[in-house]
Amino acid sequence: MSTSIFSLVGRRALITGSSQGIGCALAFGLANAGAELILNGRNATKLSNTASQLRDTGKIVHELPFDVTEHEGVHSAITTFEAEKGPIDILINNAGMQHRGPLEDFPAEAFERLLQTNIASVFHVGQACARHMIGRGKGKIINIASVQSALARPGIAPYTATKGAVTNLTKGMATDWAKYGLNCNAIAPGYFDTPLNAALVADPEFSSWLEKRTPAGRWGQVNELIGAAVFLASDGASFVNGHTLYVDGGITASL
């Protein structure tokens, strides 16, 4: 089989939360597979820095700094972009946040922020892009879930709830939109060395526990998520729908 089935040449990809961490790595990965990029993030400076790095390698990059939690703003930004620049063929819903604390003392406002950033944003951006994709009869939506979609740890119950919701919303998207030619899937990373996990990476006790708990025996590196994203964004995944692909070093396979 030719590797051209995994080529993203001629496709345009929007990645939310793409100024750092997983989103940034996926942006470079999809660009190297041939995709034109649309970067999104709340911090305009970080976003511009990432865009500049990509442009320095000859990639075509757009910046679209809308707030993923604001329904009307999301729809307006995406509709305007499609009208002025052209179709968004691939969406990666990556924007997310974490807040740790015992559930009995968890602040209600932090819980609401998690709901809006980690799950409502997937609905807002997914719906806005899908409305255009449906008319074209094709499109790829990839939601970033988590190993916490299947497992829980102390102190992150609300985060776990949001990531469980991402996997089920992904199934719902596929159920509603596959008939229109859309492929809607999720990637569930295990424990990766990212800014979101910086405190855990720096904690020798946690890192020791993780290395023993994970069959691969180590933290994941963000570049190890690129293959999964390119696959799900490509024609190679044309009959994959509603699936959550765990990229976790085997942690969900082992007790």
C-alpha beads as a LAMMPS data file, in Angstrom:
LAMMPS data file: protein, C-alpha beads

255 atoms
254 bonds

1 atom types
1 bond types

-500.0 500.0 xlo xhi
-500.0 500.0 ylo yhi
-500.0 500.0 zlo zhi

Masses

1 110.0

Atoms # bond

1 1 1 0.000 0.000 0.000
2 1 1 1.337 3.419 -0.896
3 1 1 2.031 5.802 1.979
4 1 1 0.138 8.445 -0.026
5 1 1 -3.021 7.209 1.694
6 1 1 -1.712 9.035 4.785
7 1 1 -0.832 12.249 2.946
8 1 1 -2.550 15.457 4.068
9 1 1 -1.448 17.516 1.075
10 1 1 -4.250 19.846 -0.005
11 1 1 -6.012 19.668 3.372
12 1 1 -6.463 22.495 5.832
13 1 1 -6.412 21.668 9.557
14 1 1 -7.645 23.703 12.535
15 1 1 -6.054 22.755 15.859
16 1 1 -7.389 24.393 19.014
17 1 1 -4.990 25.057 21.868
18 1 1 -2.054 24.743 19.497
19 1 1 0.418 27.266 20.902
20 1 1 2.154 24.722 23.154
21 1 1 2.214 21.117 24.331
22 1 1 0.260 18.460 22.471
23 1 1 -1.478 20.936 20.154
24 1 1 1.833 22.431 19.052
25 1 1 3.355 18.993 18.402
26 1 1 0.334 17.955 16.353
27 1 1 0.543 21.170 14.354
28 1 1 4.123 20.383 13.327
29 1 1 3.189 16.759 12.635
30 1 1 0.222 17.534 10.405
31 1 1 2.221 20.236 8.599
32 1 1 4.978 17.722 7.875
33 1 1 2.310 15.413 6.425
34 1 1 1.364 18.233 4.037
35 1 1 -1.491 20.039 5.756
36 1 1 -2.042 23.784 5.741
37 1 1 -2.539 24.902 9.346
38 1 1 -4.920 27.094 11.297
39 1 1 -3.610 27.683 14.808
40 1 1 -5.894 28.645 17.666
41 1 1 -5.162 29.682 21.240
42 1 1 -6.018 32.257 23.888
43 1 1 -2.496 33.675 24.222
44 1 1 -1.863 35.669 21.044
45 1 1 1.871 36.008 21.745
46 1 1 2.434 32.266 22.181
47 1 1 0.301 31.616 19.123
48 1 1 2.348 34.001 16.988
49 1 1 5.589 32.438 18.194
50 1 1 4.421 28.962 17.211
51 1 1 3.150 30.248 13.862
52 1 1 6.525 31.910 13.185
53 1 1 8.393 28.678 13.921
54 1 1 6.202 26.830 11.436
55 1 1 6.499 29.513 8.772
56 1 1 10.285 29.416 9.157
57 1 1 10.120 25.809 7.910
58 1 1 8.082 26.835 4.868
59 1 1 4.654 25.846 6.161
60 1 1 1.432 27.713 5.352
61 1 1 -0.043 28.889 8.644
62 1 1 -3.052 30.970 9.654
63 1 1 -3.776 32.311 13.141
64 1 1 -7.344 32.275 14.437
65 1 1 -7.366 33.359 18.116
66 1 1 -11.004 32.841 19.136
67 1 1 -12.205 31.716 22.593
68 1 1 -13.302 28.072 22.283
69 1 1 -15.768 28.466 25.161
70 1 1 -17.838 31.215 23.500
71 1 1 -20.446 29.664 21.212
72 1 1 -21.280 32.667 19.041
73 1 1 -17.666 33.776 18.760
74 1 1 -16.592 30.302 17.651
75 1 1 -19.255 30.116 14.938
76 1 1 -18.497 33.641 13.733
77 1 1 -14.734 33.026 13.525
78 1 1 -15.089 29.753 11.644
79 1 1 -17.767 31.004 9.248
80 1 1 -15.693 34.103 8.463
81 1 1 -12.550 32.046 7.899
82 1 1 -14.338 29.623 5.578
83 1 1 -15.772 32.523 3.566
84 1 1 -12.457 34.355 3.256
85 1 1 -9.828 31.592 3.162
86 1 1 -11.559 28.354 2.245
87 1 1 -12.695 25.082 3.800
88 1 1 -11.517 23.590 7.074
89 1 1 -11.030 19.906 6.231
90 1 1 -9.662 18.679 9.559
91 1 1 -10.473 19.768 13.109
92 1 1 -8.480 18.712 16.156
93 1 1 -10.270 19.707 19.358
94 1 1 -7.244 19.903 21.638
95 1 1 -7.905 22.889 23.937
96 1 1 -8.073 21.784 27.546
97 1 1 -7.156 22.551 31.136
98 1 1 -6.570 20.802 34.450
99 1 1 -7.368 21.697 38.065
100 1 1 -6.361 19.393 40.893
101 1 1 -7.870 19.152 44.368
102 1 1 -9.835 16.834 46.658
103 1 1 -13.372 16.384 45.379
104 1 1 -14.968 17.287 48.708
105 1 1 -13.285 20.707 48.566
106 1 1 -13.235 21.222 44.799
107 1 1 -14.224 24.832 43.939
108 1 1 -17.481 25.081 42.001
109 1 1 -16.042 27.788 39.744
110 1 1 -13.092 25.528 38.835
111 1 1 -15.512 22.720 38.002
112 1 1 -17.433 25.052 35.681
113 1 1 -14.217 26.174 33.954
114 1 1 -13.285 22.547 33.336
115 1 1 -16.714 21.837 31.852
116 1 1 -16.516 24.825 29.529
117 1 1 -12.904 24.364 28.413
118 1 1 -12.707 20.576 28.163
119 1 1 -16.151 19.563 26.916
120 1 1 -18.319 22.541 25.898
121 1 1 -15.529 23.695 23.571
122 1 1 -15.610 20.337 21.767
123 1 1 -19.318 20.876 21.125
124 1 1 -18.935 24.525 20.058
125 1 1 -16.018 24.085 17.662
126 1 1 -17.125 20.651 16.479
127 1 1 -20.595 21.894 15.578
128 1 1 -19.289 25.033 13.862
129 1 1 -16.901 23.054 11.659
130 1 1 -19.329 20.203 11.032
131 1 1 -21.988 22.519 9.617
132 1 1 -19.586 23.381 6.798
133 1 1 -18.188 19.856 6.430
134 1 1 -21.679 18.376 6.084
135 1 1 -22.370 20.534 3.044
136 1 1 -19.179 19.263 1.415
137 1 1 -19.882 15.627 2.298
138 1 1 -16.555 15.087 4.038
139 1 1 -14.454 16.127 7.021
140 1 1 -12.301 14.824 9.844
141 1 1 -12.899 15.659 13.506
142 1 1 -10.414 14.435 16.100
143 1 1 -11.125 15.130 19.769
144 1 1 -8.362 14.888 22.353
145 1 1 -9.605 12.722 25.192
146 1 1 -7.359 11.205 27.888
147 1 1 -6.370 8.074 29.714
148 1 1 -8.741 9.581 32.309
149 1 1 -11.575 8.816 29.906
150 1 1 -11.235 5.250 31.221
151 1 1 -9.378 5.571 34.537
152 1 1 -9.454 7.850 37.572
153 1 1 -6.859 9.113 40.013
154 1 1 -7.292 11.011 43.293
155 1 1 -7.728 14.761 43.008
156 1 1 -8.937 15.047 39.412
157 1 1 -12.513 13.726 39.475
158 1 1 -14.006 16.685 37.541
159 1 1 -11.283 16.434 34.861
160 1 1 -12.013 12.710 34.603
161 1 1 -15.700 13.512 34.123
162 1 1 -14.963 15.927 31.277
163 1 1 -12.695 13.503 29.448
164 1 1 -15.241 10.708 29.803
165 1 1 -17.720 13.097 28.224
166 1 1 -15.328 13.776 25.332
167 1 1 -15.249 10.083 24.406
168 1 1 -19.040 9.833 24.520
169 1 1 -19.541 13.064 22.570
170 1 1 -17.159 11.621 19.982
171 1 1 -19.416 8.570 19.666
172 1 1 -22.411 10.874 19.329
173 1 1 -20.726 12.949 16.637
174 1 1 -19.969 9.807 14.644
175 1 1 -23.500 8.517 15.109
176 1 1 -25.040 11.768 13.845
177 1 1 -22.514 12.795 11.215
178 1 1 -21.016 9.653 9.646
179 1 1 -23.946 9.546 7.231
180 1 1 -22.758 12.914 5.876
181 1 1 -19.241 11.635 5.177
182 1 1 -17.576 12.869 8.379
183 1 1 -15.119 10.800 10.410
184 1 1 -15.258 11.655 14.115
185 1 1 -12.740 9.990 16.417
186 1 1 -10.707 10.680 19.537
187 1 1 -7.140 10.236 20.702
188 1 1 -6.668 9.450 24.389
189 1 1 -3.125 10.269 25.509
190 1 1 -1.661 8.626 28.585
191 1 1 0.798 10.531 30.729
192 1 1 2.827 12.855 28.518
193 1 1 5.562 15.329 29.357
194 1 1 3.639 18.554 28.672
195 1 1 3.264 21.981 30.333
196 1 1 -0.075 20.761 31.748
197 1 1 1.793 17.970 33.563
198 1 1 4.888 19.972 34.505
199 1 1 4.281 19.648 38.263
200 1 1 3.895 15.870 37.979
201 1 1 6.964 15.478 35.770
202 1 1 8.970 17.399 38.391
203 1 1 7.697 15.175 41.222
204 1 1 10.137 12.235 41.664
205 1 1 7.593 10.215 43.645
206 1 1 4.912 10.539 40.967
207 1 1 7.315 9.847 38.108
208 1 1 8.570 6.738 39.905
209 1 1 4.987 5.531 40.375
210 1 1 4.156 6.230 36.730
211 1 1 7.190 4.380 35.404
212 1 1 6.196 1.303 37.425
213 1 1 2.512 1.584 36.501
214 1 1 3.056 1.993 32.743
215 1 1 4.163 -1.121 30.832
216 1 1 6.395 1.062 28.629
217 1 1 8.091 2.269 31.824
218 1 1 8.240 5.992 31.036
219 1 1 6.463 9.246 30.287
220 1 1 5.223 9.704 26.721
221 1 1 6.761 12.346 24.485
222 1 1 4.349 14.586 22.570
223 1 1 5.793 13.661 19.167
224 1 1 4.559 10.118 19.805
225 1 1 0.989 11.347 19.285
226 1 1 1.624 12.565 15.743
227 1 1 1.217 9.206 14.009
228 1 1 -2.211 8.637 15.536
229 1 1 -3.364 12.117 14.521
230 1 1 -2.084 11.846 10.956
231 1 1 -3.734 8.430 10.595
232 1 1 -7.137 9.623 11.831
233 1 1 -6.918 12.782 9.692
234 1 1 -6.049 10.842 6.546
235 1 1 -7.830 8.669 3.995
236 1 1 -6.260 5.708 5.788
237 1 1 -8.987 6.055 8.427
238 1 1 -11.903 6.388 5.984
239 1 1 -14.008 3.718 7.759
240 1 1 -12.900 4.505 11.328
241 1 1 -15.668 6.313 13.192
242 1 1 -16.580 6.896 16.826
243 1 1 -13.334 5.283 17.986
244 1 1 -11.097 6.384 20.851
245 1 1 -7.450 5.506 20.196
246 1 1 -5.445 5.181 23.406
247 1 1 -1.806 6.235 23.072
248 1 1 -0.693 5.464 26.599
249 1 1 2.259 3.083 26.716
250 1 1 -0.105 0.292 27.706
251 1 1 -1.400 1.798 30.964
252 1 1 -5.062 1.015 30.196
253 1 1 -4.170 -2.568 29.246
254 1 1 -2.562 -3.459 32.552
255 1 1 -3.426 -3.703 36.233

Bonds

1 1 1 2
2 1 2 3
3 1 3 4
4 1 4 5
5 1 5 6
6 1 6 7
7 1 7 8
8 1 8 9
9 1 9 10
10 1 10 11
11 1 11 12
12 1 12 13
13 1 13 14
14 1 14 15
15 1 15 16
16 1 16 17
17 1 17 18
18 1 18 19
19 1 19 20
20 1 20 21
21 1 21 22
22 1 22 23
23 1 23 24
24 1 24 25
25 1 25 26
26 1 26 27
27 1 27 28
28 1 28 29
29 1 29 30
30 1 30 31
31 1 31 32
32 1 32 33
33 1 33 34
34 1 34 35
35 1 35 36
36 1 36 37
37 1 37 38
38 1 38 39
39 1 39 40
40 1 40 41
41 1 41 42
42 1 42 43
43 1 43 44
44 1 44 45
45 1 45 46
46 1 46 47
47 1 47 48
48 1 48 49
49 1 49 50
50 1 50 51
51 1 51 52
52 1 52 53
53 1 53 54
54 1 54 55
55 1 55 56
56 1 56 57
57 1 57 58
58 1 58 59
59 1 59 60
60 1 60 61
61 1 61 62
62 1 62 63
63 1 63 64
64 1 64 65
65 1 65 66
66 1 66 67
67 1 67 68
68 1 68 69
69 1 69 70
70 1 70 71
71 1 71 72
72 1 72 73
73 1 73 74
74 1 74 75
75 1 75 76
76 1 76 77
77 1 77 78
78 1 78 79
79 1 79 80
80 1 80 81
81 1 81 82
82 1 82 83
83 1 83 84
84 1 84 85
85 1 85 86
86 1 86 87
87 1 87 88
88 1 88 89
89 1 89 90
90 1 90 91
91 1 91 92
92 1 92 93
93 1 93 94
94 1 94 95
95 1 95 96
96 1 96 97
97 1 97 98
98 1 98 99
99 1 99 100
100 1 100 101
101 1 101 102
102 1 102 103
103 1 103 104
104 1 104 105
105 1 105 106
106 1 106 107
107 1 107 108
108 1 108 109
109 1 109 110
110 1 110 111
111 1 111 112
112 1 112 113
113 1 113 114
114 1 114 115
115 1 115 116
116 1 116 117
117 1 117 118
118 1 118 119
119 1 119 120
120 1 120 121
121 1 121 122
122 1 122 123
123 1 123 124
124 1 124 125
125 1 125 126
126 1 126 127
127 1 127 128
128 1 128 129
129 1 129 130
130 1 130 131
131 1 131 132
132 1 132 133
133 1 133 134
134 1 134 135
135 1 135 136
136 1 136 137
137 1 137 138
138 1 138 139
139 1 139 140
140 1 140 141
141 1 141 142
142 1 142 143
143 1 143 144
144 1 144 145
145 1 145 146
146 1 146 147
147 1 147 148
148 1 148 149
149 1 149 150
150 1 150 151
151 1 151 152
152 1 152 153
153 1 153 154
154 1 154 155
155 1 155 156
156 1 156 157
157 1 157 158
158 1 158 159
159 1 159 160
160 1 160 161
161 1 161 162
162 1 162 163
163 1 163 164
164 1 164 165
165 1 165 166
166 1 166 167
167 1 167 168
168 1 168 169
169 1 169 170
170 1 170 171
171 1 171 172
172 1 172 173
173 1 173 174
174 1 174 175
175 1 175 176
176 1 176 177
177 1 177 178
178 1 178 179
179 1 179 180
180 1 180 181
181 1 181 182
182 1 182 183
183 1 183 184
184 1 184 185
185 1 185 186
186 1 186 187
187 1 187 188
188 1 188 189
189 1 189 190
190 1 190 191
191 1 191 192
192 1 192 193
193 1 193 194
194 1 194 195
195 1 195 196
196 1 196 197
197 1 197 198
198 1 198 199
199 1 199 200
200 1 200 201
201 1 201 202
202 1 202 203
203 1 203 204
204 1 204 205
205 1 205 206
206 1 206 207
207 1 207 208
208 1 208 209
209 1 209 210
210 1 210 211
211 1 211 212
212 1 212 213
213 1 213 214
214 1 214 215
215 1 215 216
216 1 216 217
217 1 217 218
218 1 218 219
219 1 219 220
220 1 220 221
221 1 221 222
222 1 222 223
223 1 223 224
224 1 224 225
225 1 225 226
226 1 226 227
227 1 227 228
228 1 228 229
229 1 229 230
230 1 230 231
231 1 231 232
232 1 232 233
233 1 233 234
234 1 234 235
235 1 235 236
236 1 236 237
237 1 237 238
238 1 238 239
239 1 239 240
240 1 240 241
241 1 241 242
242 1 242 243
243 1 243 244
244 1 244 245
245 1 245 246
246 1 246 247
247 1 247 248
248 1 248 249
249 1 249 250
250 1 250 251
251 1 251 252
252 1 252 253
253 1 253 254
254 1 254 255
